[in-house]
Amino acid sequence: MNVIWFIPLLVVHVGLFGEGFSGNVSSRPAVVNIGAIFTFDSTIGRVAKIAIEEAVKDVNSNSSVLHGTKLVVKMQNSNCSGFLGMVGALQLMESDIVAVIGPQSSVVARMILNLASELQVPFLSFAATDPTLSSLQFPFFVRTTQSDLYQMTAIAEIVDHYDWKEVIAIFLDDDYGRNGVAALDDALAARHCKISYKAEISPGSGVTRGEIMDILVKVALLESRVIVLHVNPDSGFMVFSVAHYLGMMTNGFVWLATDWLSSVLDSSSPLPSTTMDTLQGVLVLRAHTLYSDRKRDFFSRWNKVTGGSVGLNAYGLFAYDTVWLVAHAIDSFFIQGGIISFSNDSRLRFVGGSRNLNLDAMTIFDGGALLLKNILQSDLVGLTGPIKFNPDRNRMLPAYDVINVIGTGFRQIGYWSNYSGLSTVPPETLYSRPPNDSSANDQLYSVVWPGETTTKPRGWVFPNNGKQLRIGVPNRVSFRDFVSQVRGTNTLKGFCIDVFTAAVNLLPYAVPYQFIAYGDGKKNPSYTELVHLISTGFFDAAIGDIAIVTNRTKIVDFTQPYAESGLFIVAPFRKLNTGTWAFMRPFTPLMWGVTAAFFIVVGVVIWILEHRINDEFRGPPQKQLITILWFSLSTWFFAHRETLVSTLGRIVLIIWLFVVLIINSSYTASLTSLLTVQKLYSPIKGIETLKTGDDPIGYQVGSFVEHYLSEEIGIDKSRLVALGSPEEYAAALQRGPKKGGVAAIVDERPYIELFLSSQCIFRIVGQEFTKSGWGFAFPRDSPLAVDMSTAILTLSENGDLQRIHDKWLTKSTCSSKSAEIDSSRLHLKSFWGLFLICGVTCIVALIIYFFQIMRKFFHAANAESISNEGGSSRSRSVRTLLMLIDEKEDESKRERKRRKMERSPSSNGLELELELE
């Protein structure tokens, strides 16, 4: 990388530090120099300086770490200045520096990390949390603290946990503030939340109370009451002081502060009472560190060292662990044969005036890559917990404590980690369990919010800026009972208006709004376009008879439905109470066919079973055919005179008579209903009839029905006819498709019910083929939609919604006497079980009968083979079988068998066999 960009800084550096550098080489030298760059006089720096000094003492006193090599740290004060940080880094590069602890500030880090990359000196920052400081851009940068990427994810999860949708971000206008808020924006978006307003604060020390006042006055006029404060301590305490003065630390507000505040609380506690009064109810994050005996002992030692003047915060622990991390990495470096050596950058020879600038002092650490590798491969357990790095060179298993400022101190209400989410138990106890992938499992202890309340703040209010909500209302020209504009005025009335007004009156806060009529008043407006204007910001909401459909829910949020709405078909009808062929209507053609087939089948089965033993089923073929038909048809009226002899025939007849009884009763009931009760008929049976036909279909102007029929059902748009009023509905239906009208009209349920209340010559055909409802539309993630849904449910439960419905939509006309067209008939599916039983009975009876015949046939065949020793032909066997089937069984033979069976039951089987032979 070209290093000419920092030549002006080198000029200053040479003016201050003019001596050259002479590198040395040693395998394990007596002294190893590391550097440290941070702001000495800062909340983090004061603690870090002591922590680094104590860590160096501990490393040097432990001979098992560097094995006799002394670790020396050279500190430079950056004073939160990128320029001074660069000068300090250049000064450190003149010494035998193998690693640098720092920088503390993310802004300073961006200034000097290019130098680290060029000179291959690892920089380990214990406090630079800017999430965009990546290893790809700065390969020799290692973050030993936790990235703000995780801190902002924790804040976003807290926001989502309390069901807030919008937050306001107040941040420093530098890399630390901007990049942190950008990470927060991404984390909120992943949870369907957002930053509604961003307020920047100048990062310099010259920010005034008046500037903070101007910012917070704007914030107070906004809708959101959830404020995220990502600043430094100086500006942060000024923000809280001004907020307290403006009454913004009271009931209804939520303040979420990043870990800058917890650092102050840990290191400077107790704060003055005037300061603590401005912090009451604030939620704060603090980097979580492992609970251990070693950490507790270090806290005790810290109090002795500092005398209680400075408290130990998380960044002090990270600084302490960073020194140990570097020491172990250097020890591994020596064990692997590494040597501390430096070489000049040959590219600097071609820089003009290099001698005057003393660029020879800028040398490259030859073992930087190996030392960096050892740092990244470390596996230590420090005061903060396990020190391991992921491929992005961030600490593994990041976690934060969630604390709540109360009274003169604070209390911990839970934890967050990227493994277990929000919890009330330490994250390290959850690492052995499966990770938490659902926010539903998140939990925190109760919080005392600003205003000393434990009730969760709603998180938003209507902006106190005198602006009213612009609510779009469709200006209908038909079905005006739902919503309409009073002619000659700006007043809107109707069922939908009354529902909205009643729901708003139930809200626990005032809602300033104004109705704005949408439409030209000549035809019904497009409801889809009305909803779209909400997403563009033209309207703040839309109310009216707006159907909740899929394509609309993608751009706005709807309330709980306040009216049922599904699509119905209306068509003309005719009465079917008389007619020449009315007696055929109870059954469908298929039912008639199957019933007739079973009459024939049962007659044939009975004939087969009775033919050999019953004289009534014998005779010439013509007589037998007539007998079959007569017997089967006469069973319909239970008028059959033939007496059945065989057991199998009687069983089949009993089952069949039961089937006939059920069919006969059903037919009689259906025919009676058909001839005595008014029946309505329409050739249109439902949406499938419309889909397969070619007739025109009517729909209401502005409705979503056109899109649904064409896109979802697949009906050609050329068949769809737009109609604008109930009168046009009636006229188009009366004309019919042959005279320029329509075959049917498809519309939503409330319109259909209102239309049929005054049009008694039309009826609903088929069933409702969509399920939907009407709701009020609001912008996405609007909290008002949730509260309005609750109010609508209250109206439904207390009966007010029904009373509003009865006021506008109940009509005392013929609609109460009408019913849907009943074109149903008795179908085969209602009787297939009976037919199945009868069919199975016939098949089983035939199988038993033919088994008996075949048994007799084998006996007869054996007897014939004995008398004809020469053998029998196939034709003779067939004739024998046919004769057995057709011949009449001897009645006297059957009588003898019966008597023998009565005399000798025990020998019944043997005698029967002999007789058969």
N, C-alpha and C positions, 0 to 999 in steps of 0.2 A: 504494500500500500504506500502511496506517496505521502511522505511525512512533511512536505514543505508547508502544509497548512498550519503547523504550529511554530514556524520560524519566528514570527514576532514575539511569541512567548519565550523562545530561546534567547532572543536579544535581551529581554529583561533578566532571564535566568543567568546569562553570562555576565551581565552587569553586577549581579548580586553575588554570584558564585563563579569566580573566574578560574579556579584551579582545575587542572586536568585530572584524568583518571588513569590509574595503572592497574589493570586486572591481575588477579592472582589465581593460582590453580592449586587445589588441595583435594585429596580424596575424602578425608574426614577432618576438617579443620577444627581448631580450638574454639572458634566463634562462628556462628551463622547469623547473618543480619537479615531481619525482615523489617518491613515498613508498616506504618499505620497512618491512614489519612482520615480524619473526621473532624467535626466541629467540637472543640473542647468545651466551649461555653454553651451547651444546649442540653436539653433534658436527656437525650440519648447519650450525648458525648460525655457528660460528666460521669455517668454511670459506666460507660464503655471504657473510659480511661483507667478507672480503678480496676475494672474486671480484667482488662488486658494485662495490667501490671501484676495483678495477683496470679493470673494464669502463667505468666512468664516465670514468676517465682516458683510456682508449683512444678513446672516443667524442668527447670534447672535443678530443683531439689530432688527430682526423681531420676536416678542414674539409669533406670531401665528404658528411658525414652530415647535420649540422644547419646547415651553411652559416653558421657564425658564432654561432649560438645556443648558449649554454652549458647543459649538462644538470646539474642539481643534484638530488641524492637526499637526502631527509630520512628518517632511520632511527628506528624506534620498537621498543623491546624488549617483546615480548609475554610473555616468560618462561613460555611454555607455558600461559598462563592466558587463558581466554576473556574474563574481566572486564578484565584489563589490555590485551588485544588490542583490545577495544572502545574503551577509553579512548584508546589510541594512535591508533586510526583516527579518532576524533572530533577529536583534536588535529591530525592531518594535514589534516582537512577544513577547518581554519581557514586554511590556506595555499593558495597557488595550485597545488594538486595536481591534475594531469591524469590520473595513473595511479598505482597502488600495486603494488609488487612484493611479493608475499606474499598471504596469510599462509603461514607454514611449516607450522603444525599444522592437520590436518583439523578438530579440535575448535574451534579458534579461528576457522577459516574459516566454520563454520556460524553463529557468533555475529555476524560483521561483514559477511557477504556481502549480507544484506538491506539494510544501509546503502549498500553499493555500488550495488545496484539502484535505490534511491530517489534517490541523488545522481548516478547515471549516470557513475560513475568506474570505469574498468576495473581489475580486480584480477587480476594475473598471478602465480599461485602456482608456484614452482619445486620445491615439496616436499609439497604437500597431495595425497595419493594416494588418498583415500577415493573409491571408484568411484561413490558415490551423489551426489557433488557435481556435479550436472548443469546444463547450460546452460538447461534448461527451468525449473528452480526458481530459478537464479541467472543471469540473462541477461548480466550484466557480469562473470562469472567466466570466466577462461581458464586452463587448466592447461598450463604449459609443460614439465612433466615427464611421466612415464608413469603412467597410471592403474593402481591395484592390480588392476583387472579383468584386465589382461594379465599381471601378475605371478602372480596366482592361476591363470590359465590355464596359464602355464609350469610352475608346481608340479604342477598336475593332470596335465600331459602327462608330467612326469618320473615321477610315481607310476604312470601307465599304462605308461610305457616299461619299467619294471622289474616289471610284472605284480603290483603290489600292489593290493589292493581296498579296504582300510580304512586311515584315518589318524586320528590324534588331533591336535586343534588346541588350542594354548595361545596365548592372545591377550589383549590389553588390553581391559578392559571399558569401552571408549568407542567413539565413532563410527569412529575409525580401525581399531580392532581388530574390532569386531562386523561392520562392513560389508565389511571385507576378507575375513573368514572366510565371510560369506554368499556372496561372489563365489566363494570356493574351493569351497564346497558345491555351487554350481551347476555349476562347471567339472568337478568330480569326477563329479557325477550324469550329465553328458553323456558320460562315459567309463565308465559303469556301475561307478563307485566311490562311496565315501561317507565322511563323517566319522562315526566310530563314537562319539566322545566329544569334548566341548568343555569346556575348562577356562579360566575367566576369571581374570585377574589384575587387581587394583585398579590404576587408572591413576595414582594419586597416588604421591608419593615416599615415602610411609610404609609401603609393603609390606615385610613382614619376611621373614627367612629361614625362620622357622617356618611362615608361610603358604605359601611356595613348597614347603617340605618336605611339607606336608599334601597339596598338589595333586599332586606327583610320586609320592607313595606310592600315591595312588589310580590314577594313570596306570600305575604299575609292575604293578598287579594286573590290568590289562586285557589283552585278547587282542592288540590291534594293537601293533606295535613301530615304526611309522612315525609320527614326531612332527613337526608343522609348528609353528614358533615365529614368531609375528607380534606382536612386542612392541617396546618401546623399548630402547636400550642398557642402561640401569640395571637394569631387571628382567630383561633377556635374559641378561646375564652372571651374574646371581644364579641364574637357572634352570640354566644350564650348570654353575655351581659346585656346586649342590645335586645335580644329576643325576650329576655325577662322583663326589660323595660317596656316593650311593646305588648306584653301580655301573651306572648307566644309560647310560654312554658306552662300553660294552664290546660285544663281539661279539653280533650279533643285533639291535641297535638301529639305527634310521635317524633322523637329525636333518636336517630341512630348514628353514633360516632364510631369512627374507625379507631385503630389501636393507638393513635397519637394521644388520646385522652387517657387510656389505661396506663400508658407509660408515665404520664404525669401523676396519675393517682397512686401508682406504685412507688414512684421515686420521691414524690413531694408530699405525701400524706402525713399529717392531715392538712388539707388546704384551708385557707381562711373561710370562716363561716359565710362571709358575703359571697365568696366564689361558689361554695357548695350550694347556697340557696339558688343559684342560677342553673344548677345541674340536676335538680331533683327530677327523677323519673326517666333519665336518659338511659338508653341501652348502649352498651359499649362492648367492643370486641377486644380480646387480648390473646396474643399468641399462646397456645397451650404448651406447657412444658411438663415433662414426666414427673410425677410425684415419686420421690425416692429419699432414702436416708442421707445419701450423699448431698442431695440438693438442700435438705433441711440443715445439715451441718454447715454447708456453705453460707446459708442465710445467717446462721449464728455467727460465723466468722466475719461476715460482711458487717454486721452491726458493731462488732468490736473494732474493725478497721476504720469504719467511717464515724463511729461514735453516734450513729443514728441521724447524722446530718443529711445523708442521701440514702434513699431507699433503693433496693435492687429491683429493676424491672426486667422484662423478658429480653430486651435487647442487650442488657448487660450479660445475661446468661448466654445468649448467642455469641457475643464477643468473646467471652471466656472459652466457650467450646471451639471457636474458630482458631484460637491460639493452639489449643491441643491438637486440632485437626492438622494444622500446618506442621507442628512438631512431629507427629507420627508420620506424616507424608515425607518429611525431610529424612527421618530415620530410615524409612523404606527406600528412599532415594539412595542413601549411602549403602545400604545393604545390597542393593542391586548393582553396585559398582559405579554409581553416578559421582561425578566430580563437579565442584562449583567452578565454572569457568565462563568467561565472557569474551565475545569477539566483536569487532567493529562491523558495522553495516557498510558493505562496499558501495551501496547506492548513495551514501552521503558524500562520497568523494566528488560526485558530479554536481553537488549543490554549491552554487557560487557563494564565496565568502565563508566557507566552512571553517577555516582557521579562526577568523574573527568571531564566529559564533561558537567556537569550541565544540563542534559536533562530534569530535572524537570521544567525548565523554558519554555519548549515547551508544551504549554497547548492548548487544543481544545476549541474554542468558542462554547458554548452550544447553543446559539441562532443563529448560523450562517445560518442554513437552513431557518429559518423563516425570517431573514433579507434579505437573497438572494431572497426569494419568493416575498417580498415586493418590492424589487428593480425591479424585472422582471415584476411585475404587475403595475408598475407606469404608470401614465397617466398625464404627466406634459407638459407644454408649456414653454420652456426655451428660451434663446437667440438664440439658433440654430434652434428652431422650436419644433414641438411635439416630446416628448421623449417617444417612445413606442418601444417594442421589439417584433420581430417575434419569432417563435418557435426555430430558430437557434441562438437566442440571439444577433441578429444584429439589428441595427436601422431600423425601417420601413421607407419606402419611401425615399431611398437614392437618392441623386442628387448631381450634380457637375456643377460648372460654367466653361465655356470654354472661356479662355482669350488668347489674341494675344499680344505678346510683340512688341511694336512699339515705336520708338524714345526713349524718356527718361522715358517712363512708359508703360502702357498696356491698352487695351480696351477689353471689354467683347463682344464676338461675338455670344453667345448663352448659352444654358443650356443642360444638359443631366439628365434624371432620368430614373429609370427602369420602370416607369409607362408610360411616354410620349415620351421616346426616345430623339432625338435631336430636340430642338425647340428654337425659338427666344423670347419666353415669359416665365416668371417664372413658374416653375413646379407646385407651389401651385395653380395657376390659372387654371391648366388643370386637377386637381384631380377630379373635378366635372363632367368631360367629360369621354366618353368611353376611355379605354386605347389604346395607339398607338401600333398596332400589325404589322405594316408594315414600313420597312425602307424607302419606297417611300414617306412617309409623313415627313421624317426628313428634317430639314432645319437649316442653320446657316447663319449669316451675312458674308459679304465678308472678306477675309483674306489677309493681307500683308505678303507674304511668304519671306523666306530668299532671298536676292538679290533685295529687295524692288520691288517685282512684285506682281500683283494681279491675274496673270494667274495661274491657278491650275497646280502645277508640275505634270509631268507624273508619277513620283514615281519610276522610274527605268531607267537604261541605260545599254548599253552593258558593261560588266566588262572590265575595263581598265587594263587587265593583259596579253595582247598579245595573248590570246587564241581565236581561230576561232571557229565558230559554226560548229559542225560536222553534216552535212545534208546528210541523207541517200537517195539514188536515186536508184530505181529498174533498174537493168541491163537487159532490155528486149531483147528477141531474136525474137519476132514477133511484128507486129504493131509498128515498130521502128520510125514511124513518131511522136508518142507521146513522147517517151523518149528513148534514146539509148546511148551507149558508142561508140565513134569512135574507131574502131578496131586498136589496136596497140598503143593507147594513153590513157590518163586519162581524156580526154575531153568528156563531155556529152552534148548532143544536143537534140532538139525536141520541140514540142509544149509546153509541161509542163515547160521545162527549160526556154523558152523565156517568158512565163507568169510570172514565179517567178522572173526572172531578171528584167523585166519591173516593177513589183510591188515593189521590193526592191529599185529600183531607185527613186520611189516616196516617200519613207520614209524620214522624216525630219532629219534623223541621219544615220550615216554610220553603216553598218552591216558587220562585218568580218565573212566570212564563207568559207567553202570548201565542195565540193561535194565528196561523197564517194559512189562508185558504190556498190550496194548490189545484190548479185547473182553470180552464177558460169559462166554465159555467155552461158550455154548450154540449159537452159530452163528458163522460166519466174519464178522469185522467188515468194515466198508466201508473199502477201501483208499484211496479218494478222501478220505474224512474224516480218515483217519490222516495223509495227506500235507498236508491243509489245516492240521492242528494244528501242523505245523512252521512254516508261514508266520505263524501267530498267536503263536509263541514258546512254546507249551505243551511241545513237544518240541524238542530240539536236533538231532535226526536221527531217521530211521526206517529200519529194516532189515527184510529179509524178502523174500518173493516178490512184490516190488512192480514191476509192469510200467511201463516208461518209455513213457508216452503223452503226446500233445500237451497236453491240458488240465492235466496235472500239471507238465510242464516250464515252464509259465507262472508257477508260484508257487514252485518249488523247483529246486535243482540236483541232478542225478543223477551218480553215478559212472559209470565205464566199465561196460558190461553184463558181468556175470559168468556169465550163462546166456542162451542163445537162447530167445526166446519169441515165437511167432507163433500166430495163431488157426487151428485145424483143426476139421473137422466129423467127428463120429463117428456112425455109423448102423449098423443091422442089415444083414445081407447074406444072400444065398443063393447056392448053387453053381450054375454053369452048364455043367457038363461033359457033360450029355446033354440030349436033348429032340427032339421030332418035327421041329422046324424048325431044328435046330442048324446044318444046312448053309447056311442063309440068313444066319447071323450074321457071317461074315467081312466082308461088305460092308454098308455103310450103304444105306438105300433109294435115296438119290440116286445112289450109285455103281452100284447095280444098274440103275437107270433109264438112266443115261448109257451104260453098257456095252451094254445092249440096243439103245439107239438107234443106237450106232455100228455094231453088227452089221448092222442094217437099212441104214444109210446106205452102208456099204462094199459091201454086196451090190448096192444100186441103182447105185452108181458103177461097179462091175465090169460089171454088166449093160449099162450105157450104152456103156462102152468096147468091149465084146466083141460087142454085138448085131449089127452089120453084117458082121462078118468071121468069127464063130465060130458054127458050127451048133449047138453045145451050148447056146447062149444064144438060140436061135430056136425058133419053133414057136407053137402057140396061146397066147393070153394066160394061160390057166390053168397051162399048163406052164411058161411063163416066170416066173410068180409063184412057183411051187413051186421053180423052179431058183434064184431069188434067195434065198429063205429057206433052202433046203438048203445052198447054197454058203456063205452067210455063217455059218450056225450050225456047219457042219462044220469051219470053220477053227478053232473053239475046241479041237478035238481033232486038228487038222492032218490031217483025214480027207477033204478035198475031192478029188473025182476029175476035175473039169473041168480041161481044159488051156487055159490062156490063150494067146491069139495076139498081141494088141496089146502093144506096148512099154509104153504108159501103164498098161494093166491090170496088167502084171507089176510095175511100180514100186509101184503102190498096194497090190498084194497083199503085196509084200515088207515094206513099212512096217507094214501091218496085222498080218501074222504076228508081227512083232517086238513090237508092242503086246500081242497075244494071249499071247505067250510070257511077258511080264512079268506080266500080269494073272493068267494061269493059275498061274504059280509062286507069286505072292503069295497067291492064294486057297488053293492047296494047303497052303502053310506055315501060314496062319492057321487053316484048318480042322483041320489036324493038331494044332496047339497047343490049339485049342478042345476037341477030343475026347480029348486025352491028358493035358493039364495042367489042374489045378484052376483054374477061373475063378470070380471072385466078382462078384456083381451087386447093385446097390442102385438103386432108382428115383431117389435123390438123387445128382446128379452134382457139386454144388458149391454155393457161396453163391447163385448165380443161381437154382438150383432152389428153395432155401429162400425166396428173396425173392419169387418169383412164386407160391409155393404158399400154402396156408391152414393147414397143419398146425402144431401147437405145437412150439416149439423150447426145449430146455433149456439153462440156463447155470448157472454156479457162483455161489452166494450171495456177495455182497461184491465180485465181480469187476467190472472195467470193461466186460465184454462186453455187459451190458444196455444201457449208454449207447451203445456202439459200434453194436450192431445196430439200435437204435431211431433214433439221431440220424444216424449216418453211412450205414447201409445203407438205412434207411427201413422197417424191419419194425415193424408195429404192436405196441405193448407188450402188448396183450391176448394175443398169441401166445407171449409169452416166459414160461417157467416156471422159477422159481428152485429149484435142487436143491442140497442141502447136503453130499452125501458120495458116494463112488464106488458105494456100495450103492444109493443113490437113483438114480444114473445108470443102473445096470444094470436096476433094476426099471422105470423109466420107459421105457427103450428096448424092453424085452421086452413091455410092455403095448402099446406103439404108440399112435398118435393116436386110433384108434377105441375104445380101452379106457381112455381117461383118461391115457395116457402121452404120449410125445413122439416125433416122427419122427426127430429128430437132436439132438445136443448140440454146442454150440459152446464151446470152451474153449482155453486156452493149451497150447502144445506140451508143456511138462514134465508138466502134469497128465494130458494125454491119454496120454503114453507110460507114465506110472505106472499109469493106469487100465487100459490095454490089456495091461499085463504080467500081469494076473490075470483079464482078461475076454476070452477067446479067441473069443467069438461075435460080437464087434463089430469093425469096421474103420474106418480113416480113409477118407473119400471125398473126391474132388476134391483140389485143391492148397491149400497154405498161402496165405491171402489177406491176411495182414498180416505185416510184418517188425518185430520189436521185440526187447526183451530185459529182463532183470531187473537192477535196480541199487539202490544204497543212496541214500536221499534226504537232502539237507542243505539248510540255508537258502540263499537266493540269495547268490551271490558268496562262499560259504564256501571258504576255502583248503583246508580238510580234504577237501573233495570232490576236489580236484585231486590231493592226495597219496594219497588212497585209490584213485583211478583208476590211478595209477602202481603202487601195491602190487598191485592186481588183475591188471594186465598182467604183473607179475613172477610172480604165482602161475600164470598161464596159461602163461608161457614155461618155467618150471621144472617143470611137470607137477603141481604140488600141487593145482591146481584140478580136474584130472581125477581125481586120487586121492580128493579129497573127494567128487566126484560119484559115483565108483564105490562109495565106502563107504556112501552113503545111498540111491542111486537105481538101482543095477544089480540087476536081478531075473532069476533063472534060471528063467523061465517061458516060455509060448508066444509071448511078444512077439517073440522072435528069429526065429520061424518064419513070422510073419505078414507080409503085405505089403499095400500099399494096394490097394483094389479096382481091378481093371483092367477097366474096362468099355469100353475103347477098341476101335474097329473100323477097318477100312480105309476111309478117306475119299477123296472125290474129289480133295481138294487134294494127295494123295500121287501122283496119276497125271495131273493136268491137263496136264502137259508132254507126256506121250505122246499124249494125245488131241489136243492142239493140233497136234503134228507130223503126226499122221494126217489131221486135218481139213484142214490147209493143203495136204497132198499131194493129197488128193481134189479140192480146189477148183482147184489148179493143173492137174491132169490134165484136169478137165472144161473148163477155159478153153481149153487147147490143143486138145482134141478138138472143141469147138464152133467154134474158129477154123478148123480144117481143113474142117469141114462147111460153114461159111459161104463158104469159098473155093470149094469145089466148087459151092455153090449159085449163086454169081455167074456162074461159067462156064456152068452149065446155063441160067441165065436169059438170058444173052447169046445163046446158041445158039438158044433158043426164040424170042427176039425177032426174029432174022434170018429164021427160017422163017415167022413170023407178023408180017408187016409192019404189020398193023393195030394192033399193040400187045397187051399182056397185061394181064389184070386182076389185082387183088390176090389174089383167091381162087385163081387159077392159080398164083401165086407161093407161096402157103402150101402148096398141094398138092405143089408141086415140092419144097419144103423137107422136108415130112413124108415124102415118098417117099425122099428122100436119106437121111434118118435111119433109116427102117425097112427099105429094100431091102438085100438081101445083095450085097456086092461080088463081082463075077465072079472066080472062082478062076483061070480060064485067063488072064484079063486081068492079074491080079496076077502070074501066072507069067511072062507075056510081058514085063511091066515088069521083073521081076527079071533075065531073061536079057539084055534090052537094056542094063540097067544094068551087067551084068558085061562085055558086049562093048564098050561105049562109055561109060566113066565120064564122059568130058568132055562128052558130049551128053545126059547123063542128065536134066538139068533141062529141056531143050527137048523131048525125046521125051515126057517125062511130061506136059508141058503140052499137046502135040498130042493125046495119047491122051485126056486129060481133056476136050478139046474134041470 
